[in-house]
Amino acid sequence: MAEESNTPPPEQQQNVQLVVDDRELRTCYSNGYFINQTAEEVVIDFGFNLPRPSQPGQQPQVLFKLTDRIILSYPNAKRLVGSLLQLIKRYEQQFGEIPTQPGARR
């Protein structure tokens, strides 16, 4: 007995045009992040570090201001990681290795 497929043959597949609505797009700067997870999702909180002035004798402080939270399914997180790895690989091929240690310069 032959198995039936719900996928139409290639000659019957239709192209789909993606329309992007960027009317509510926000742009923010981030120099830090926290990653948390649940069994179903990856939660990434983005923000930026703000050094706080301290008085003599006080412990130095850094304020981490959270600005955005992105929640991804694990399959989406894996696709994002793959896309970012490809992007970074192309960048480093053109401009050299990107340092990951704070304060390190290229």
N, C-alpha and C positions, 0 to 999 in steps of 0.2 A: 504494500500500500504506500503510495507516494504522500509525502508531507506537503501541506499547503502553506504558503507564505503570505503574510499580510502586507509585505513590502512590494509595492508595484515594481515592475521591471524598470531598469534605468531609463528606457525611452519614454515611460509614462510618468516619471517623477517630475514634479514642478519645481522651478526655482522660486525662492521666497525672497522678497526684497525687505531688508531690515530698515525700518524708519526709526531714527533716534530722536527722542524729544529731550532737548537739553535746556528747556525754558526754566527749569527749577534747579539747574546745576549750581552747586556751590564749590568753591575752591578754598582749600585751607592748607596751611603749611604744617608739617609734622616732622619732628626730629626724635620722636620716641614712640613706643607702643607697648602695650601689654597684650598678651594672648592668653585667653582662657578657653575652656571647652566644656561641652556637655557630650552626652553619648550621641547626639544627633547633629551638633553644630560646633563651628569654630567661631569664637567671638574675639574680634580684634578691636581694641580701644586705641585710638590715635590721639596724640597730643604733642605738647612741646614743653621742654625743660626751661624754666626761668630761674636763673640764679637769684637768690634773695640777699640783699645786703645784710650783713650781720655786724653787730657791735663787737668791739674787742672783748675777748673772753667768751663770746658765744660760739656755739657750734655752727659752722656754715650750713646753710639750708639751700635746697633746690626745690622749687615748686614745680610739680608736674601737672600741667593744666590739660585735662581731657577735653577734646573738642568733638570727636566723632567716634561712633561705634558702628562697625560693620559685622554683620552676622552672616556666615556662609555655611552651606551644607559641606560635608566632607568632600564630595565629588567636585563641587565648585572650588573649594580651597585647593584641591590637588591640581585642578586646571590652572588656577591663578599662580601657584608655585611654578608650574611648568612654563607658563608665559613669562614670569619674572626671571627665571633662570635663563631662558633664551635671550631676553632683553639684555641682561647683565653680561652674558657671554659675548654678544655682539659689541656692546659698549667697551668691554675690556680688550677685545681684539683690536678695536680702533684706538683706544686711549690708554691702555695699560691697566694693570690690576688695581682694583678699588680696595683701599685699606678699610678694615672693619674696626680697628681699635680707635677709641675716642682720641681726638687730637692728632691722629696720624695724618700726614699729608702725602699727596702723590708727588 
